[in-house]
Amino acid sequence: MSHHHSQHCHCCPQVSDSQKDRQSWDLSRRMFLGAMAAGGALLSHLGWSALAATSEEIEIPVPPARKPLTVCPILAYDHYIRQEMTSWRGWGGVTTPEDAEKEVLAIGDELEKIRKDADYPVEFEPVITVNDVNQAKEHPSIAKADVLVVYGAGGAVNGIQNFGKDVIIFQRWKSGPVYLQYEIVSPRLLRQHTDRLALDNIRYDDIVTDSLDELNWRLRALCGLKNTKNSRILCIGAPDAWAQGAESQKILFDNLKKQWNLDIQSIPYDQLGELLAGAQADEKVVQWSREKAEEYIRIPNTTVDKDVTMESIANCFILEYIFCKLMKEADCKAITVLGCMTTIIPQAKTTACLTLSLLNDAGYLAFCESDFAVIPSGILLANITGKPVFLNDPTYPHDHIITLAHCTAPRKLNGETLAPTQVVTHYESDFGAAPKIEFALNQTGTAIIPDFHSVRWAGCTGKVVDNPFRPICRCQFDFQYNVPDLVLAERMIGFHWMFCYGDFTKELGYVLRRVGIEWDNLENAPLT
């Protein structure tokens, strides 16, 4: 019995070969381009001569840094005047201008400690001191700020919800003179004298008591949100969504426009082919790529499989160079490749796997498959953590284990050191160059499971427990998760997952509600 095998890889986006589905696929892409306002105007003029001429020496440009989060602290306190035979002051230990001056110094010291120790960029405006927060509404520092941190020593904080900014209320219990808001923030501000939460933009998780760590992770999360919204990404080929037809894509892309407003710049494969042909004919670039390939395989704990040619590795560096130059021209740090297992191979004379790994290690955000159901989760996660992330294919959960795999994992998942790596061929094509990295055993990680419509993201933490070498995508590890098998199986959504080292489930939940995405932390499910 003979079997017909499609040329498409099963993990790649595809629809059936019927005429109806092909028309639906084309229509969905047009809908995407319209909904996301995608374009290629920034790069449409670029040929190899223009790209090569932007630098005298061949070098990989440094990616743009994350934009700093600007925070404006506001101290609201009540200045009481003693009166005889009556209640003349409310709760709290900041009740005079002298008290307020001391408190401003304490706040400044605390925020400076956060700034110095932060693993994300953050800037603090000078503390504004008021008796009523509404007095500060037109202050220049408010206009500059992304986030307002209100120190609620006094009672007049109502109105801060109308400033059009993210707000965190900080209150003291033991860290200094107790604040009045420690008593009244729930009934007066959050519930507005009712029995239910009455505010849309300030919620229970926006209240921090004493802890600088609690304030810090919220600021980290909001920094990630700032750097994700309105950001730009370069698409090689076109934007897409995994195995989704027109109706499903329209829902997804309409939601993405509202949530993230990504600026997508597309480069058609014809243009990429011309750039690659120019680079491959440039003796200086070819020599540089060979030298970079030799440098790469000399990195400690790097080995090369016998089936991998040095030409394939060198060609990955040519591809990396072109991608970096394109991103520099587009003033962005994110890129994704459609058709990376078919279209790009004959043009680049290699696979994009090692290239995308190199880009992630260099501080860029590089994703295969152009799957915009999952790519925003990678951009957000990287912008929160400041570390590389790994787009992967999940398998089926069992025995508290799920295998996660793809061919493009970064070596610097911890943000600092290169993991031991074997360079092998890309599995499905048995061609090119792909990294088979050794994930750090017992390393805690966060897995994000986005749905197909950007309505709900599920996720959980777990640990790397094995580095197998099965006949699947080369970068593979067994992930031991912290939820019941059936819970994960029943609540898996979408297809591709996003992964990074560390636990960032709190940060994800904190910012996703701000863009209208439900965060389904699977670890909140009851144990069985």
ABEGO torsion letter per residue (X at the ends): XBBBBBABBAABBBBBABAAAAAAAAAAAAAAAAAAGBBAAAAAABBAAAAAAABABBBBBBBBBBBBBBBBBBBBBBBBBBBBGBBABBBEABABAAAAAAAAAAAAAAAAAAAAABABBBBBBBBBBBABAAAAAABAAAAABABBBBBBABABABGAAAAGBBBBBBBBAAAEBBBAAAAAAAAAAAAGGBABBABAABBAAABBBGBAAAAAAAAAAAAAAAAABGBBBBBBGBBBBBGBBAAAAAAAAAAAAAAAGBBBBBBBAAAAAAAAAAAAABAAAAAAAAAAAAAAAABBGBBBBAABBAAAAAAAAAAAAAAAAAAAAAGBABBBBBGAAAAAAAAAGBBAAAAAAAAAAAGBBBBBGGBAAAAAAAAAAAAAAGBBBBBBBBBBBBGGBBBBBBAABBABAAGABBBBBBBBBBAAAGBEBBBBBBBBBGBBBBBBBBBAAGABBBEBBBBBABBBBBBBBABBBBBBBABBAAAAAAABBEBBBBBBBEBAAAAAAAAAAAAGBBBBBAAABBBX
